[in-house]
Amino acid sequence: MIKKLFLIIKNNLLLTLLVGVLVGLLSSWVLYEGLHRTSDDRFCIVCHEMKPMVAAYHNDVHGGNGKVGIKVSCVACHLPHDNVFAYIATKARNGVVEGAIHFFGNPDAIDWQANRANRAHFVEDTACAGCHTNYKTNEAISEQGRKMHAHYDSLKDTDKEISCASCHVEVGHKGLRSMLNYYNPEYEYYKGKLDKQKEVAEKKLAEEMK
């Protein structure tokens, strides 16, 4: 059987190569489309628990709310960019975990305010440095800011290493703490008092997602 298969391939080498190329191109296209279509805010907001994060993202310069209108995709900041295999593997793992929580868990019970303390786990420094390549020399940054960036560099690969998100607390999601409070107040005092703000935020988000 195997010999017969090799014989068919040998006698139809050109056809086999052509089929192989077509299968390769089709697989690459499917992979690209899959990665592309699951990489932005429109996909993330499918899960209702992500609404506060997406709304805060639209308020941020990274979400297009800046002078130049540059909009960075969600995966640009939240996935590793060391190599394509790590990127795809992390994306796949996150997708399975998030999907399981959304459909089979209780996403409304997630303490997002507490998760903010682990923000360094969700933001990739390689992504930040990939765009902000001149973070050590950029003259638009204050002198104190440049000193802090030099301090950040000096701590790399030590037991005191910090991340970009250690200082840039709400990077990519301007006003995230407030936005999270609109949806799920962290203090009893706020319950029922932020409904108007939530309504305004939801209306604005709906307009931006059209």
ABEGO torsion letter per residue (X at the ends): XAAAAAAAAAAAAAAAAAAAAAAAAAAAAAAAAAAAAAABAAAAAABAAAAAAAAAAAABAAAGBBAAGBBBBAAAAABBAABAAAAAAAAAAAAAAAAAAAAABBAAABBAAAAAAAAAAABBAAAAAAABAAAAABAABBAAAAAAAAAAAAABGBAABBBAAAABAABGBBGAAAAAAAABBABAAABGAAAAAAAAAAAAAAAAAX
